[in-house]
Amino acid sequence: MTTETKPAADRESATLNERVTWTNRGCAWVRSLFTDIPFAQEIYSVMVDRGEGASTENIDGLTKAGIIPYFEARYKLTNRFLEKSGVTQVLEVASGMSPRGLDLALQDYTYVEMDLPSESLIKKQVIEGVCRRKNIASPGKLFFEGGNAIDKDDFLRACSHFDKTKPVVVICEGFLRYVSFDGKDLFFGNVRDLLSETDGMMVTPDIELLSDNPNGDASHERMKEQTGIDIRKNLFKDMHHALSYCYARGFEAKHHSPTGVMQNLASPKKLNISNEEVYAKLATRHAFVLTLIKSKALPGRELL
Ligand SMILES: C[S@@+](CC[C@H](N)C(=O)[O-])C[C@H]1O[C@@H](n2cnc3c(N)ncnc32)[C@H](O)[C@@H]1O
């Protein structure tokens, strides 16, 4: 499919999102320096050797935003849901430089990482570098798919690695804030079609609520200056908006708080942050597990 024939929202999301690929460098920096997440240090070290570490500006922004414990919490909470589900086929969209794919593929998962083509290629090479350094002969069933998660054809291609008779978990972590509501509609449609075929769930800490921070924050302004993306327009208004949005698109969304993994975080100690401070930082953040509503005839659905 050529760019010209794609729907407008789809085109817009792909071009806008190419402007945010650099954000994955900062996430990798956080994990490597402040957490005990497996393979985080090895990945970042290969990135740095390739000249692909986070920029000073990116590091500064993350430090000022006080977001480091949250980044660790969202990663660990996502892992917890995945483990609990017992599902061993995963599609992680917008996977950036995340170590989860390598970690789980070595535990015999079928793991598909999807990111925009340029990042996907870099990630593949970074993982090859880590495997060489750690004498890992093969990362197993770990696949890198370059593409736009909003685009139907790209999404389907990424899913071709799965055994469709078994359930799949879709993960997105640090993606939806960059995607307009038109783009989200297409993405949720892609996930719904996949889960209708395979069953499973979507796990995401990406449903951010404007009501938690009505005036926005400095990071939103910075992002607008740096990328032209107005994050605030892409956030859900409040919990009601988030839940009804998911419901209208065929999902039941269960809310969880990242405070649930507070005791498992390494970063507060490294940053010398008190429990009270960490709790306050995590309390306005959210994670959701989305499963398909099986009956399309649920009362009231058409009203949403
Ligand atoms: C904030 S980073 C998060 C990366 C990773 N999930 C993590 O937590 O480290 C956002 C990522 O989204 C990717 N991305 C943005 N738009 C995308 C799209 N339409 N399809 C696939 N990936 C996309 C970027 O390339 C980038 O790697």
Ligand as a Chemical Component Dictionary entry (heavy atoms), coordinates in Angstrom:
data_LIG
# 
_chem_comp.id                   LIG 
_chem_comp.type                 NON-POLYMER 
_chem_comp.pdbx_formal_charge   0 
_chem_comp.three_letter_code    LIG 
# 
loop_
_chem_comp_atom.comp_id 
_chem_comp_atom.atom_id 
_chem_comp_atom.alt_atom_id 
_chem_comp_atom.type_symbol 
_chem_comp_atom.charge 
_chem_comp_atom.model_Cartn_x 
_chem_comp_atom.model_Cartn_y 
_chem_comp_atom.model_Cartn_z 
_chem_comp_atom.pdbx_ordinal 
LIG C1  C1  C 0  8.527  6.707 24.318 1  
LIG S1  S1  S 1  9.176  5.536 23.175 2  
LIG C2  C2  C 0  8.729  4.059 24.050 3  
LIG C3  C3  C 0  9.586  2.898 23.682 4  
LIG C4  C4  C 0  9.410  1.641 24.548 5  
LIG N1  N1  N 0  8.037  1.202 24.577 6  
LIG C5  C5  C 0  9.926  1.881 25.932 7  
LIG O1  O1  O 0  9.130  1.906 26.875 8  
LIG O2  O2  O -1 11.120 2.027 26.070 9  
LIG C6  C6  C 0  7.999  5.627 21.841 10 
LIG C7  C7  C 0  8.294  4.647 20.715 11 
LIG O3  O3  O 0  7.141  4.645 19.842 12 
LIG C8  C8  C 0  7.613  4.386 18.532 13 
LIG N2  N2  N 0  6.529  4.711 17.607 14 
LIG C9  C9  C 0  5.974  5.918 17.440 15 
LIG N3  N3  N 0  4.984  5.838 16.545 16 
LIG C10 C10 C 0  4.888  4.560 16.145 17 
LIG C11 C11 C 0  4.034  3.882 15.239 18 
LIG N4  N4  N 0  3.087  4.539 14.583 19 
LIG N5  N5  N 0  4.192  2.556 15.079 20 
LIG C12 C12 C 0  5.155  1.898 15.759 21 
LIG N6  N6  N 0  6.002  2.500 16.642 22 
LIG C13 C13 C 0  5.875  3.820 16.832 23 
LIG C14 C14 C 0  8.837  5.281 18.454 24 
LIG O4  O4  O 0  9.669  4.964 17.376 25 
LIG C15 C15 C 0  9.459  4.998 19.819 26 
LIG O5  O5  O 0  10.345 3.911 19.763 27 
# 
loop_
_chem_comp_bond.comp_id 
_chem_comp_bond.atom_id_1 
_chem_comp_bond.atom_id_2 
_chem_comp_bond.value_order 
_chem_comp_bond.pdbx_ordinal 
LIG C1  S1  SING 1  
LIG S1  C2  SING 2  
LIG S1  C6  SING 3  
LIG C2  C3  SING 4  
LIG C3  C4  SING 5  
LIG C4  N1  SING 6  
LIG C4  C5  SING 7  
LIG C5  O1  DOUB 8  
LIG C5  O2  SING 9  
LIG C6  C7  SING 10 
LIG C7  O3  SING 11 
LIG C7  C15 SING 12 
LIG O3  C8  SING 13 
LIG C8  N2  SING 14 
LIG C8  C14 SING 15 
LIG N2  C9  SING 16 
LIG N2  C13 SING 17 
LIG C9  N3  DOUB 18 
LIG N3  C10 SING 19 
LIG C10 C11 SING 20 
LIG C10 C13 DOUB 21 
LIG C11 N4  SING 22 
LIG C11 N5  DOUB 23 
LIG N5  C12 SING 24 
LIG C12 N6  DOUB 25 
LIG N6  C13 SING 26 
LIG C14 O4  SING 27 
LIG C14 C15 SING 28 
LIG C15 O5  SING 29 
# 
